Amino acid sequence: MDGYLLDTSFLTTLLDPNHPKHAEARRAEAALDVGAVQYVSIVALAELIFGWRTAVKFGHGPLVAFEEKINKAKAYPLLEPTKHTAEEYGELKAILAKTYLKSALRKDRPRWIEEWVDRATGQKLQVDENDLWMCAQARERNLVFITTERKIRRISQADPTVQLLII
């Protein structure tokens, strides 16, 4: 293990003192290896910014607290997807497809590209695409992915090389 990658759900809980599970997230963070780096994915940052901008566009005000949360998230070392992340993502999604969609993927693709249908969607795999990208980043860099979402366990069940810590 070379560090930690913090999921959007964990960041939201950790950076919001009013969140009902904030104290639990703080305790979990305090229990992490002291010398290990804690990273935030650009994907998680984008999800936070989307939530903030959407709230503003729907008239919920300037939401200064949300802006502060985003600035705190930006203070962590940020990870950007790379060509190596793309390799890990493709491999990880193929493992998930083989594990959870065996029968759906046995069929041959139609000859004409216009008739192709993606049978391995996030919805069918029951995995959020952004979570899959972040797990690929964690897998690529030998990081433990920290989340509050139990459904992500599906990823590590299909591929045990994905290290998860679910808070």
Secondary structure, DSSP 8 states (H G I E B T S, - for coil): ---EEE-HHHHHHHH-TTSTTHHHHHHHHHTS-TTS-EEEEHHHHHHHHHHHHHHHHTT----HHHHHHHHHHHTS-EE---HHHHHHHHHHHHHHHHHH-HHHHSS---SSGGG---SS-HHHHT--HHHHHHHHHHHHHT-EEEES-GGGHHHHHH-TTSEEEE-
